[in-house]
Amino acid sequence: MHPQFKLNGYSYNNETLREVATTLFRDGKPYEQAIGDFLQHWLNTSKTIAVSTSGSTGSPKKISLKKEYMINSALATGSFLNINPGDSALLCLSAEFIAGKMMLVRALVLGLDLDTVAPTSKPLQSLSKSYDFCAMVPLQAQNSLPDLNSVKTLILGGAPVSSGLAQELKALHTNIYETYGMTETVSHIGLKQITSEGLLENSSYFQTLPNVSIAVDNRDCLVITAPRVSDKKIVTNDLVRLKDPTRFTWLGRYDNIINSGGIKLIPEEIEAKLAASLNHRFFIAGVPDAELGEKVVLFVEGRQDGQLLLEKLKANKALTRFEIPKEVVTVVTFKETKNGKVDRMATQKSLGKT
């Protein structure tokens, strides 16, 4: 623990922080209990810590991460983003998952003055303080646009940043980066600059952190070698296009690909073209079809006129004829994973659309 580390304005040594962790776990609100639980495990003698994956691309599972690798990840982020001892930081993500846990680790290792709040959709709403560093999911950033200039450096992860949100963020003076990573890589291994106020030159690509090398397999999926955060090479299901050995563009998920009449379509690419036309949560998926094998279907959250929306999309010149949805399905509320991501498969299953 760095000597300048503070939690909610107070300094601690290992012994007093253990006492606080125990109190939070026993008596705190649910988000504080998660913080206390993590700190208890972080401060014990084990060299590893159990972490849950998000469940956004499959069933959630427990994996074991080396504390040494979590420290390495925190140091790499601190160096890359120029985060220094004594900087103020805000934890507004759940400490049940890797993103929230790593905010705690960064604060402990880098010596940050960390405040904690409940992981709500509008975490800055009742705060009057400015912060040097914060991590959010895109939904939190979307709901905090009027207040984001109170954050100097913001990283966004957990879900892709839509083109519409990216455009709104570009008007801010905050240094904002979209992250690429997963639990297995101990949070992010790549950053993409969204705003002009930042450290990267090209905002079109994810830039890998130091000591990370990347390649693609025969499916064009990203393969990550990061010996400081993982003992083994990580083969992902993320379709990417490499710019060079340290930069890549994320295209979508291999397991989401739609094969419609022999044409392979990437849902995330279609979604990017639709983002400006839709103001509700939505996603594109392939649904079994007797003629095409799979047909492109648009799922939209909220009470919508599906037929009217379909006619509007047919006039969208950004879409190729293969990308135009064959059907629009409206859903009152999407199914979500435990940490708030849209669960595409569960939503489709609930409607019998698989």
C-alpha positions in Angstrom: 0.0 0.0 0.0 1.4 3.4 -1.1 1.8 5.8 1.9 -0.3 8.5 0.2 -3.3 6.2 -0.3 -6.5 7.6 1.2 -10.0 6.1 1.3 -12.9 8.6 1.5 -10.5 11.2 2.9 -8.7 9.1 5.5 -5.2 7.6 5.6 -4.6 4.0 6.7 -2.0 1.4 7.4 -2.5 -2.3 6.7 -4.0 -2.9 10.2 -6.4 0.0 10.2 -7.5 -0.7 6.6 -8.3 -4.3 7.6 -10.5 -3.0 10.4 -12.3 -0.7 7.9 -12.7 -3.6 5.4 -14.3 -5.7 8.1 -16.7 -3.0 9.1 -17.7 -2.2 5.6 -18.3 -5.9 4.8 -20.3 -6.4 8.0 -22.3 -3.2 8.3 -22.0 -1.3 5.0 -24.5 -0.8 2.2 -24.3 -3.5 -0.6 -21.7 -1.5 -2.7 -19.7 -0.9 0.5 -19.8 -4.6 1.4 -18.3 -5.4 -2.0 -15.5 -3.0 -1.3 -14.9 -4.4 2.2 -14.9 -8.0 0.8 -12.3 -7.1 -1.8 -10.1 -5.3 0.6 -10.2 -8.2 3.1 -9.0 -10.5 0.3 -6.5 -8.1 -1.0 -4.9 -7.7 2.5 -4.7 -11.4 3.3 -1.6 -13.5 2.7 -2.8 -15.2 -0.5 -0.9 -14.4 -3.7 -4.1 -14.7 -5.7 -7.6 -13.3 -5.6 -10.8 -14.8 -7.0 -12.7 -12.6 -9.5 -16.0 -13.1 -11.4 -16.2 -12.5 -15.1 -19.0 -10.3 -16.2 -21.1 -12.9 -18.1 -21.6 -10.7 -21.1 -20.2 -13.3 -23.5 -21.2 -16.5 -21.6 -22.0 -17.7 -18.2 -20.2 -15.8 -15.4 -17.3 -17.8 -13.9 -14.8 -17.4 -11.2 -11.1 -17.1 -12.2 -8.0 -16.6 -10.1 -5.8 -13.6 -10.7 -2.3 -13.1 -9.3 -2.1 -10.0 -7.1 1.3 -9.3 -8.7 -0.4 -9.0 -12.1 -3.1 -6.7 -10.7 -0.3 -4.5 -9.3 1.5 -4.6 -12.7 -1.7 -3.5 -14.5 -2.2 -0.6 -12.1 1.4 0.6 -12.6 1.0 0.4 -16.4 -2.2 2.4 -16.3 -0.7 5.0 -14.0 2.4 5.4 -16.2 0.4 5.5 -19.4 -2.2 8.1 -18.2 0.3 10.1 -16.0 -1.6 9.4 -12.8 0.5 10.4 -9.8 0.5 9.9 -6.0 -1.9 12.2 -4.3 -4.2 12.5 -7.3 -7.9 12.4 -6.5 -10.0 9.5 -7.9 -13.6 8.3 -7.8 -14.8 4.7 -7.6 -18.4 4.6 -9.0 -18.3 1.0 -10.3 -19.2 -2.1 -8.4 -16.3 -3.7 -6.6 -17.8 -7.1 -7.4 -16.2 -7.0 -10.9 -12.7 -6.4 -12.3 -13.2 -2.7 -13.3 -14.2 -1.7 -9.7 -11.6 -3.9 -8.1 -8.9 -2.4 -10.3 -9.9 1.1 -9.3 -9.2 0.1 -5.7 -5.9 -1.5 -6.7 -4.8 1.5 -8.6 -5.6 3.7 -5.6 -3.7 1.4 -3.2 -0.7 1.0 -5.5 -0.4 4.5 -7.0 -1.3 6.4 -3.8 -4.5 8.0 -4.9 -7.0 9.9 -2.7 -10.1 7.7 -3.5 -13.7 8.5 -2.8 -16.4 5.8 -3.2 -20.0 6.2 -4.2 -22.8 3.8 -5.1 -22.5 2.5 -8.7 -25.6 4.3 -10.0 -26.4 5.4 -13.5 -25.7 9.1 -12.5 -22.7 8.9 -10.2 -21.7 12.6 -10.4 -25.2 14.0 -9.8 -24.8 14.8 -6.1 -21.1 15.5 -6.1 -19.6 19.0 -6.0 -15.9 17.8 -6.0 -13.6 17.6 -9.0 -11.5 14.4 -9.6 -8.3 13.7 -11.4 -9.2 10.2 -12.4 -12.4 8.1 -12.8 -13.6 5.0 -14.6 -17.2 4.5 -15.8 -19.3 2.4 -18.1 -20.7 4.3 -21.2 -24.2 4.6 -19.7 -22.9 6.4 -16.7 -21.0 8.8 -19.0 -24.1 9.4 -21.1 -26.1 10.3 -18.0 -23.3 12.5 -16.6 -22.5 14.7 -19.6 -23.2 18.0 -17.9 -20.9 17.1 -15.0 -18.0 15.3 -16.8 -15.8 18.4 -17.0 -15.3 17.9 -13.3 -13.2 14.9 -14.2 -9.7 15.4 -15.6 -9.1 11.9 -17.0 -11.9 9.4 -17.6 -11.7 5.8 -18.9 -14.8 4.0 -20.2 -15.2 0.3 -20.4 -17.6 -2.6 -20.0 -19.4 -1.9 -23.3 -18.5 -0.2 -26.6 -18.8 3.5 -26.8 -21.4 4.4 -29.4 -20.6 6.8 -32.2 -23.3 9.1 -30.9 -21.9 9.2 -27.4 -18.4 9.7 -28.7 -19.5 12.8 -30.6 -21.0 14.2 -27.5 -17.9 13.5 -25.5 -15.6 15.2 -28.0 -17.1 18.6 -26.9 -15.6 18.1 -23.4 -12.2 19.2 -22.1 -11.9 15.9 -20.1 -9.2 13.4 -21.3 -11.5 10.5 -22.2 -10.4 7.0 -23.4 -12.3 4.0 -24.4 -10.7 0.9 -23.0 -10.3 -2.7 -24.3 -9.8 -5.5 -21.9 -11.4 -8.3 -20.0 -11.2 -10.0 -16.6 -8.6 -12.4 -17.9 -6.3 -9.5 -18.9 -6.7 -7.9 -15.5 -8.8 -5.0 -16.8 -7.7 -3.1 -20.0 -4.7 -3.8 -22.2 -5.6 -1.1 -24.8 -6.9 2.5 -24.8 -8.5 4.5 -27.6 -8.6 8.3 -27.2 -12.0 9.9 -27.7 -11.4 13.6 -27.0 -8.7 15.8 -28.4 -7.4 16.5 -24.8 -5.2 13.4 -24.3 -2.0 11.6 -24.8 -2.6 9.6 -28.0 -2.2 10.8 -31.6 -4.8 8.7 -33.4 -8.3 8.2 -32.0 -9.3 5.6 -34.6 -7.4 2.7 -32.9 -6.9 1.1 -29.6 -3.3 1.5 -28.5 -1.9 -1.3 -26.4 -0.2 -0.7 -23.1 3.6 -1.3 -22.8 4.7 -5.0 -22.7 1.6 -6.1 -24.6 1.9 -7.7 -28.1 -1.1 -8.6 -30.4 -1.8 -10.8 -33.4 -4.8 -12.4 -35.1 -5.7 -16.0 -35.5 -7.2 -17.7 -38.6 -10.7 -16.2 -37.7 -9.2 -12.7 -37.6 -9.8 -12.7 -33.8 -7.4 -10.9 -31.4 -4.7 -12.9 -29.7 -3.0 -11.2 -26.8 0.4 -11.8 -25.3 0.8 -9.9 -22.0 3.3 -11.6 -19.8 3.0 -9.0 -17.0 -0.7 -9.7 -16.5 -1.2 -13.3 -17.8 0.8 -16.5 -17.7 -0.6 -17.6 -21.1 -1.5 -16.2 -24.5 -5.2 -15.2 -24.6 -7.2 -16.1 -27.7 -10.3 -13.9 -27.8 -13.5 -14.0 -29.8 -13.1 -10.4 -30.7 -12.9 -9.7 -34.4 -10.2 -7.0 -35.1 -8.3 -5.3 -37.8 -4.6 -4.7 -37.0 -3.1 -1.4 -37.9 0.4 -2.3 -36.7 1.9 -4.4 -33.9 0.5 -2.1 -31.2 -2.8 -0.7 -32.7 -6.0 -2.3 -33.7 -9.7 -1.6 -34.6 -12.3 -3.6 -32.8 -15.0 -4.8 -35.2 -17.3 -7.1 -33.1 -17.7 -10.5 -31.6 -17.0 -13.6 -33.7 -19.8 -15.4 -31.8 -22.3 -12.7 -32.9 -21.6 -13.0 -36.6 -24.8 -13.5 -38.7 -24.6 -15.8 -41.8 -27.5 -14.5 -43.9 -27.9 -16.3 -47.2 -24.1 -16.9 -47.3 -23.3 -13.2 -46.5 -21.4 -12.8 -43.2 -22.4 -9.7 -41.3 -21.0 -8.3 -38.1 -23.8 -7.0 -35.9 -21.7 -4.4 -34.2 -20.8 -2.7 -37.5 -24.5 -2.5 -38.4 -25.2 -1.1 -34.9 -22.6 1.7 -35.4 -24.5 2.7 -38.6 -27.8 2.8 -36.7 -26.6 4.6 -33.6 -27.5 8.1 -34.9 -31.1 6.9 -35.9 -32.1 5.4 -32.6 -32.4 7.0 -29.2 -33.3 3.8 -27.2 -31.0 0.9 -26.3 -30.9 -1.6 -29.2 -28.9 -4.5 -30.7 -28.7 -6.4 -33.9 -28.8 -10.2 -33.9 -29.3 -13.2 -36.2 -32.5 -15.1 -35.9 -33.1 -18.5 -37.5 -34.8 -18.3 -40.9 -35.9 -21.1 -43.2 -34.8 -19.3 -46.4 -31.7 -17.4 -45.4 -30.4 -19.6 -42.5 -30.3 -16.5 -40.4 -32.0 -13.1 -40.8 -31.0 -9.7 -39.5 -33.3 -8.6 -36.7 -33.2 -5.3 -34.8 -34.2 -5.6 -31.1 -35.2 -2.2 -29.5 -35.9 -1.5 -25.9 -39.1 0.5 -25.0 -42.5 0.9 -26.5 -41.9 1.5 -30.2 -43.8 1.2 -33.4 -41.8 -1.6 -34.9 -43.3 -1.4 -38.4 -42.8 2.4 -38.6 -39.2 2.0 -37.5 -38.5 -0.7 -40.1 -39.8 1.5 -42.9 -37.4 4.3 -41.6 -34.5 1.9 -41.6 -35.1 0.9 -45.2 -34.4 4.4 -46.2 -31.1 4.5 -44.2 -28.4 5.0 -47.0 -25.6 3.9 -44.6 -26.9 0.3 -44.6 -26.2 -2.1 -47.4 -29.2 -4.1 -48.6 -27.9 -7.1 -46.7 -27.7 -5.1 -43.4 -31.2 -3.7 -43.4 -33.2 -5.6 -40.7 -35.8 -8.0 -41.9 -37.7 -7.6 -38.7 -37.9 -5.2 -35.7 -38.7 -6.7 -32.3 -39.6 -4.3 -29.5 -38.9 -5.3 -25.9 -40.1 -3.4 -22.9 -36.9 -4.1 -20.9 -33.8 -5.9 -22.1 -32.4 -8.7 -19.9 -29.1 -7.7 -18.3 -26.1 -9.4 -16.8 -25.4 -8.9 -13.2 -23.2 -5.8 -13.8 -25.8 -4.1 -16.0 -24.7 -5.0 -19.5 -27.3 -5.9 -22.1 -27.6 -9.7 -22.2 -28.4 -10.3 -25.9 -28.8 -14.1 -25.7 -31.0 -14.0 -22.6 -33.2 -11.3 -24.2 -33.6 -13.4 -27.4 -34.3 -16.5 -25.4 -37.0 -14.8 -23.4 -38.8 -14.0 -26.7 -38.2 -17.3 -28.3 -35.9 -15.7 -30.9 -33.0 -18.2 -30.9 
